[in-house]
Amino acid sequence: MFQIQNHSQMLYFDIAPVPMLIVNELGEIVHSNRECQSTLRLEQGSHNLDGCFSAGVWYDIKRYFASSASLSHFEPFHKVATLSQSNKPCLLKVSVDTSASSNIYIVVISDCATPEKGADELDIDGLPYGMAVVDAEGQFVNINKAFYMLLGYSEYELKGISDFELTYEPDANSEKPLRRQLVTECREHYQVDKRYVHKNGHHIWVRSLVSAVSSDKMRADKFVVSVFDIHEEKQLQDVISTSERRFRIIAENVSSVVWISAPDPMRLYYANRCFNDIWEEPVESLYGDPRVFLNRVHPSDREMAATTRFSSSSDSWSVNYRLLFPDGRIKHVRDSGHCVFDGSNELIYRVGTMTDITSEIDQRDTVVTMAHHLRKLVEYDSLTGIKSRHAIMNDIRETYQQHALTGAPSILVYIDADGFKGINDTYGHKIGDEVLVKIAEHLTRNIRDSDVAGRIGGDEFVVLLRHTAQSEVPQIMERLCQDIRSEGLPNGITVSLTLGEKELTSDIQSAEQWLSVADKAMYQNKRRKKASYTRTSTPM
């Protein structure tokens, strides 16, 4: 007699939302839950499983579970049966419990849209997916429209053809052992992704679910093959897989660190091995702690680098910082990245690069140094160190333009060294160059900070007295026209200067005219100086 072993479990059995039966070794129904009593309309008294369903159900169940002395490895037994009272098809799923003194069978009943027919009589034409029935050799017995249209054939063309003949050969060779296992190991079904060969010759990816169907014998003699078109899914997977491979190939061969993380930057998905070269640390350390890269960042830059990388307030970033190594070496790195969003504007991942820009920084510093040197060559006279003709002319033009706007007074002084040709001829050009340097030193020493001196060429110089009224000129001119004596010159050479000044007035039409007028004033003074020297040196 059936005994309830566990009252709490039996309570769950009784209130289960699906019809369930407990059957003993004789095929007698010893217990049924509420759903089952409603479905089977069981009356008082004992009932046998074959009395409630089409004949032979209990025989098939016993044969299935009796095929081996050990029942622990069996999957549940499935069978389509017909309710005796309503002739309604249903699916029986039977499991065995061997924990009691005798075997107890638990039967679960579910709806089945197809009445119990032979496998070749199944009504499959109305299904939206491909389905076919094949025999033990894989020959098509029944095919629905969705199946043969998927492969480009007519139903007539597929009759007498094996399912494996339509399968891409490598996939067919992989599937055949699975088909055999349905029979030899009493398995319920298997699922496989494979390629069919379309009538036009191209391949079509399908997901195939194959179930074994047995008749009144124990051995399965037919198989139901359900196929679902997954060609686009596979193509997309191939594109994604190809893109990922290409990405990795590219990422592993670039000279920058490439990384990808989740929306949470602490969850790192990928970082390439360039990290090893730039940080001189193993990239694997990043997966344990993405913040470990900060250990190499210069202490002065570390907070900026951490805030930039791990902040959620920015969609993109680009910062430069330094890496400091134990031996004192410095590397410069540009850290750039951005956030990637989906169509709903949800952040899906972060991607970034870290590039060694040390050589770029070095080149920039070199260029700055060269530009500064070039500027000095252009702006300053290479011999005397004061402004070159080009630079002093720019200052004169700028002063002229400011005067046109503000009327600020300025004086331009043109200067020439007396007897310089004689010095060159007597002492040589080296001494002549030293004289020019002494003149430049004399001029810069005797002008204000706001003034500027420049060399026009040869022994000719100018001094621009900016924002200087005519009343201030005599004192400045007195200092400038003093003779130059220096211990550095041989035999006590004394250099005298001739000056000519011109105040900037409204009658001056250009900077060039202003310089020309000052030059003429200097030559007039030089002629007067020569004339005066001639008169004083002539004997009475």
Residue pairs with C-beta under 8 A, 6 or more apart in sequence:
2 22
2 24
2 30
2 31
2 104
4 10
5 99
5 100
10 31
13 20
13 22
13 31
13 33
14 33
14 34
15 33
15 34
16 33
16 35
17 35
18 35
18 108
18 109
18 110
19 32
19 33
19 35
19 36
19 38
19 39
19 40
19 108
19 109
19 110
20 32
20 33
20 35
20 36
20 106
20 107
20 108
20 109
21 29
21 31
21 32
21 36
21 49
21 106
21 107
21 109
22 29
22 30
22 31
22 32
22 104
22 105
22 106
22 107
23 29
23 30
23 49
23 58
23 104
23 105
23 106
23 107
24 30
24 102
24 104
24 105
25 102
25 103
26 48
27 48
27 49
27 50
27 58
27 61
27 62
28 46
28 47
28 48
28 49
29 42
29 46
29 47
29 48
29 49
29 52
32 40
32 42
36 42
36 109
39 83
39 109
40 52
40 83
40 85
40 109
41 85
42 52
48 58
49 57
49 58
49 61
49 107
50 56
50 57
50 58
50 59
51 84
52 83
52 84
52 85
53 81
53 82
53 83
53 84
53 90
53 92
54 81
54 82
54 84
54 116
56 216
57 79
57 81
57 92
60 77
60 79
60 214
60 216
61 77
61 79
61 94
61 105
63 218
64 74
64 77
64 94
64 186
64 218
65 71
65 74
65 77
65 96
65 103
65 105
67 186
67 218
68 74
71 96
71 98
71 103
72 98
74 96
74 186
75 186
75 187
75 188
76 93
76 94
76 95
76 188
77 92
77 93
77 94
77 95
78 91
78 92
78 93
78 94
78 188
79 91
79 92
79 94
80 89
80 90
80 91
80 92
80 112
80 114
80 115
80 116
81 89
81 90
81 91
81 92
81 116
82 88
82 89
82 90
82 115
82 116
83 89
83 90
87 115
89 112
89 113
89 114
89 115
89 116
90 109
90 110
90 111
90 112
91 109
91 110
91 111
91 112
92 107
92 108
92 109
93 107
93 108
93 110
94 105
94 106
94 107
94 108
95 105
95 106
95 108
96 103
96 104
96 105
96 106
97 103
97 104
97 105
97 106
114 122
114 123
118 215
119 133
119 141
119 142
119 213
119 215
119 222
119 224
120 133
120 141
120 142
120 222
121 142
122 133
122 142
122 224
124 131
124 132
124 133
124 142
124 144
125 144
125 145
126 144
127 144
127 146
128 146
129 146
129 226
129 227
129 228
129 229
130 144
130 146
130 147
130 150
130 206
130 226
130 227
130 228
130 229
131 143
131 144
131 146
131 147
131 224
131 225
131 226
131 227
132 140
132 141
132 142
132 143
132 144
132 147
132 163
132 224
132 225
132 227
133 140
133 141
133 142
133 143
133 213
133 222
133 223
133 224
133 225
134 140
134 141
134 162
134 163
134 222
134 223
134 225
135 141
135 221
135 222
135 223
136 183
136 220
136 221
136 222
136 223
137 162
138 162
138 163
138 164
138 165
138 179
138 223
139 160
139 161
139 162
139 163
140 158
140 159
140 160
140 161
140 162
140 163
141 222
143 155
143 158
143 159
145 155
147 227
148 154
148 155
148 157
148 158
150 196
150 204
150 206
150 227
150 229
151 158
151 166
151 196
151 197
151 198
151 199
151 204
152 198
152 199
152 200
153 199
157 199
158 166
163 225
164 172
164 175
164 176
166 196
166 197
167 175
167 194
167 195
167 196
167 197
168 194
168 195
168 196
168 197
168 203
171 192
171 194
171 195
172 194
174 192
174 194
175 192
175 194
175 208
178 190
178 192
178 210
179 190
179 210
179 223
181 187
181 190
182 189
182 190
182 210
182 211
182 212
182 220
182 223
183 212
183 219
183 220
187 212
188 211
188 212
189 209
189 210
189 211
189 212
190 209
190 210
191 207
191 208
191 209
191 210
192 207
192 208
192 210
193 205
193 206
193 207
193 208
193 230
193 234
194 205
194 206
194 208
195 203
195 204
195 205
195 206
196 203
196 204
196 206
196 227
197 203
197 204
198 204
204 229
204 231
205 229
205 230
205 231
205 233
205 234
205 235
206 227
206 228
206 229
206 230
206 231
207 227
207 228
207 230
208 225
208 226
208 227
208 228
209 225
209 226
209 227
209 228
210 223
210 224
210 225
210 226
211 223
211 224
211 226
212 220
212 222
212 223
213 220
213 221
213 222
213 223
213 224
214 220
214 221
215 221
215 222
251 258
251 270
251 272
252 272
252 273
252 274
254 272
254 274
255 274
255 355
255 356
256 274
256 353
256 354
256 355
256 356
257 271
257 272
257 274
257 275
257 278
257 279
257 353
257 354
257 355
258 270
258 271
258 272
258 274
258 351
258 352
258 353
259 268
259 270
259 271
259 272
259 286
259 351
259 352
259 353
259 354
260 268
260 269
260 270
260 271
260 349
260 350
260 351
261 267
261 268
261 269
261 290
261 349
261 350
261 351
262 268
262 269
262 349
262 350
263 339
263 347
263 348
263 349
263 350
265 290
265 309
265 310
265 350
266 290
266 291
266 310
267 290
268 286
268 287
268 290
269 349
271 283
271 286
271 287
272 283
273 283
275 281
275 283
275 286
275 293
275 354
276 282
276 283
278 323
278 331
278 333
278 354
278 356
279 293
279 296
279 323
280 296
280 325
281 292
281 293
281 295
281 296
285 292
286 292
286 293
291 306
291 310
293 354
294 302
294 305
294 306
296 323
296 324
296 325
297 305
297 321
297 322
297 323
297 324
298 321
298 322
298 323
298 324
298 330
299 324
300 322
301 321
301 322
304 319
304 321
305 319
305 321
305 335
308 314
308 317
308 319
308 335
309 317
309 335
309 337
309 352
315 338
315 339
316 336
316 337
316 338
316 339
317 335
317 336
317 337
317 338
317 352
318 334
318 335
318 336
318 337
319 334
319 335
319 336
320 332
320 333
320 334
320 335
320 357
321 332
321 333
321 335
322 330
322 331
322 332
322 333
323 330
323 331
323 332
323 333
324 330
325 331
330 358
331 356
331 358
332 356
332 357
332 358
332 360
332 361
333 354
333 355
333 356
333 357
334 354
334 355
334 357
335 352
335 353
335 354
336 352
336 353
336 354
336 355
337 350
337 351
337 352
337 353
338 350
338 351
338 352
339 347
339 349
339 350
340 347
340 348
340 349
340 350
340 351
341 347
341 348
342 348
378 388
378 390
378 391
379 387
379 388
379 390
379 391
380 386
380 387
380 388
380 391
381 387
381 388
381 389
381 440
381 454
381 455
383 433
383 436
383 437
383 455
384 436
384 437
384 439
384 440
384 455
385 437
385 440
386 440
386 443
386 444
386 453
386 454
386 455
386 461
387 395
387 452
387 453
387 454
387 455
388 454
388 455
389 454
389 455
389 456
389 457
391 454
392 452
392 453
392 454
392 455
392 456
392 462
392 464
393 511
393 515
395 452
395 454
395 464
396 412
396 462
396 464
396 511
396 514
396 515
397 511
399 410
399 464
399 466
399 504
399 511
400 504
400 508
400 510
400 511
400 514
402 408
403 409
403 410
403 504
408 466
408 467
409 467
409 468
409 469
409 470
409 503
409 504
410 464
410 465
410 466
410 467
410 468
410 503
410 504
411 464
411 465
411 468
411 470
411 473
411 501
411 502
411 503
411 504
412 462
412 463
412 464
412 465
412 501
412 502
412 504
412 514
412 515
412 518
413 462
413 463
413 464
413 465
413 477
413 480
413 499
413 500
413 501
413 518
414 456
414 460
414 461
414 462
414 499
414 500
414 501
414 502
414 515
414 518
414 519
414 521
414 522
415 439
415 443
415 460
415 461
415 462
415 463
415 480
415 497
415 498
415 499
415 522
416 459
416 460
416 461
416 497
416 498
416 522
416 523
416 526
417 435
417 436
417 439
417 459
417 495
417 496
417 497
418 495
418 496
418 497
418 498
418 526
418 529
419 496
420 432
420 435
420 458
420 459
420 495
423 431
423 432
423 435
423 493
423 495
424 431
424 432
427 490
427 493
431 489
431 490
431 493
434 488
434 489
435 459
435 484
435 489
435 493
435 495
436 455
436 459
438 484
438 486
438 488
438 489
438 495
439 459
439 461
439 484
439 495
439 497
440 453
440 455
440 461
442 480
442 482
442 484
443 453
443 461
443 463
443 480
444 453
446 476
446 479
446 480
446 482
447 453
447 463
447 465
447 476
447 480
448 465
450 466
450 467
451 463
451 464
451 465
451 466
451 468
452 463
452 464
452 466
453 461
453 462
453 463
453 464
454 461
454 462
454 463
454 464
455 461
456 462
462 515
462 518
463 480
465 472
465 473
465 476
468 476
470 503
473 501
473 503
477 499
477 501
480 497
480 499
481 497
481 498
481 499
483 494
483 495
483 496
483 497
484 494
484 495
484 496
484 497
485 492
485 494
485 495
489 495
498 522
498 525
498 526
498 529
499 522
499 525
500 518
500 519
500 520
500 521
500 522
500 523
500 524
500 525
501 518
501 521
502 508
502 514
502 517
502 518
502 521
504 514
508 514
508 517
